Amino acid sequence: MKLKELSDFQVYTLYQNKRLSSDVKEQVIQEFRRRKFSSEDKKTLEEEYHHLTYSFNDLTFFRTVLITIFAPFFHIILVFTFFIFFNGFVLKGHFNRWKTFWKFTMLGYVLWLILVVLLNIIILKIKINQYYLFQK
C-alpha cells in the first residue's frame, strides 16, 4: 500500500477506520506518526472528519417522526420535497443521512400497513358480528 502518496486527510481517515486488518492498521499508524502532525493540524483533520462522518449520521427525532408518519401517505410531496432535499446530501456524499431517511420512510410504510390491516380486521369483525345479530 502506498501510504506516502495519500493526502493527510486520507491518512487520518484510515487512521480512524476500525475495520482495517492489523497489518494495514500498523502501516497507517506508522505513516501517521511519520508525518508528525501538529496539534492544530490534528484538530483541523478531526473537525473535517467529524463533519463528514458524524454530523449527518442521524436525523433529529422530530424529523424521523415526521418522515415515519407522513412520508407513506404523501408520496408526491415526498418526491418533490424530501427526495430533492435528501438527494442534495447524496450529491455531497452524506450517504448515512440518505439511508436513515429511507429507513424511516420504510418503517412508516410498515407501521401504516400494520395499522390498516388491524383496522380492517376490527371492522370486518364488527361487520360479521352485526350480520349475525341481524340474522337471529
Secondary structure, DSSP 8 states (H G I E B T S, - for coil): --GGGS-HHHHHHHHH-SSS-HHHHHHHHHHHHHHT--HHHHHHHHHHHHHHHTTTT---HHHHHHHHHHTTT-HHHIIIIIHHHHHHHHHHT-HHHHHHHHHHHHHHHHHHHHHHHHHHHHHHHHHHHHHHHHH-
